[in-house]
Amino acid sequence: MGIQKEEYRTTIVFSLRDKPGALCDALKPFKKYNINLTRIISRPHTKKEWQYIFFIEIEGREENLRIKKALKGLRIHTISVYVLGSYPLKKV
């Protein structure tokens, strides 16, 4: 039996300016660096009208060079970005 690679997910929260194409622009760095999004959730901002908070989950660890580059690209298109953390997936 071969060595089993441990898979990770990283959860990120960000907010955007209210303009057409803002979400598309924010997600382009993940495509550029071939990072798979496994989940995306949007919620209205509780204090700012017409502004949304996005929660995304991506494959990989925050320490990965491609993910670091994608996060740098994400920050260019967002108001705020918070990496909630990376965690291993348990195989069931």
N, C-alpha and C positions, 0 to 999 in steps of 0.2 A: 504494500500500500504506500502511495506517495505522500509527500508532505502536504498537509492541508493548509491552504492560505487562509488567514483570518481576514474576514471582510469587515469593513468599517462603514459607518454613516456619520455624516456631520450635519448638524442642524444650525441654520442661519436665519436671523430675523433682520429685515430691512424695511425702510419706508422710502417712498418715491415722491417726486413732485407730481402735481396733477397736470399732466400733459399727454397728448396722444403719442403712443409708442414707447412710453416710459418703461413699462414692464419688459417689452421686447428688447429694448436697448440694455436694460439691466441684466438680462439673462444671456445675452450674446457671448460674454466671456466664458460661460460654461460650455457653450457649443465650441468656441474657438479652441479650448483646451481639452475637448472630448471628455467632459465630466457629465455623468448621467444624473439628472434630477429624478428622485424617486417619489417626491411628494411636494406639492405646493398648496398652500392655504392662504387665503386673504381674509382680513378682518378690517372693518372700518376703524379708523383712529378714534379713540374716545374723546379727544380734546380738539381735534382739528377737522373741520368739515371738509369733505371731499378728498380726504387723504386716507390711505390704506396702509396697513402693516402686512407684510408678507412673511410667511414662515416657509422655508424650503428645506428639504432634506436632500443631500447629495451623497453619491457613493464616494468613499475614501475618507482619509484623515486630514485634518487641518494642516498638519506638518508637511504634507505632500507638496512638492514644488509646483505642480500644475494647479493645485487648489489654491496655493498662495497667490499665484499669478491671476487666477480667475477672481479671487476676492479683491485684489487690487483693481482689476477692471470693473468689478461690481461697485466699488466705492466711488468711482468716477460718476456713476449714473444715479446715485442714491443720496438721500438726505442723511440717513444713518444706517449703519451695519453693525450687528452684534453676532458673533459666533457663539452659540450656546454650548457647543462642545462636540467632540467626536466620541463615538462609542462602538464597541465591537458588536456584530450581529451574532446572535446565538443560533446555531443550526438546530432545528427541531426534527 
